[in-house]
Amino acid sequence: MDLTLGIVTSAALLDSINPCAISVLLLTIGFLISLGKVRSEIYKISFVYIFALYLIYLLIGLGVLQALTIFGLTNSIARIGAIILASTAIITLLGSIFPKFPIKLKMPDKSHKILARYIERASYPSALVLGILVGLFEFPCTGGPYLSILALLHERASLAHGIAYLLYYNLVFVSPLIVIVLLANSSTVVERLDIWRKKYTKKVDIISSLLMLLLAGIILFSVNS
């Protein structure tokens, strides 16, 4: 088994189930609707946020790949990425099953006030900054799938293929956000989507954690075969 589009797609889909990015988007859309913004304006501001998130994640990926190349790290990097992915999955799984589990993978509490400040500004520049901040805040705690794929790309792909995979990975990563923007055409729909998110977050976390463990196993098998 080698680096495949299926592995990259699977990791991106798991990474895309991201409560932080989805919550911020729903809050932003809800606030814009409450301000009486027209639908076209809501689309534009929302897509600026999604573009910023896409861009910062892409730049992070390119930066990590460059760092791996500069330091000449090879051979064991994909294994380390798989271990990070498995560790992320285990911590998330334990946190979902045991609410009092001490380790939590989430954005720092201090970031909430900063993000709220930019949501309330409801402008294109603030949406751009908001997407960048969400990407920076959430990557350390939810970037397990991304890191595993970056490690695999460094070990198994050429530069051109690596960049192509990154462009594709991040498009899949933001695809749920695009769907939400297209669906959320009223405050009622936004509220229902947020209720659905809160209701099923625990189940989704458990399922995605199990799938991340499976993906980590596939990556380990791939690099050892």
Buried (B, 14 or more C-beta within 10 A) or exposed (E): EEBEEEBBBBBBBBBBBBBBBBBBBBBBBBBBBEEEBEEEBBBBBBBBBBBBBBBBBBBBBBEBBEEBEEEEBEEEBBBEBBBBBBBBBBBBBEBBEEEEEEEEBBBEEEBEEBBEEBBEEBEEEBBBBBBBBBBBBBBEBBBBBBBBBBBBBBBBBEEEEBBBBBEBBBBBBBBBBBEBBEEBBEEEBBEEBBEEBEEEBEEBBBBBBEBBBBBBEBBBEBBEE
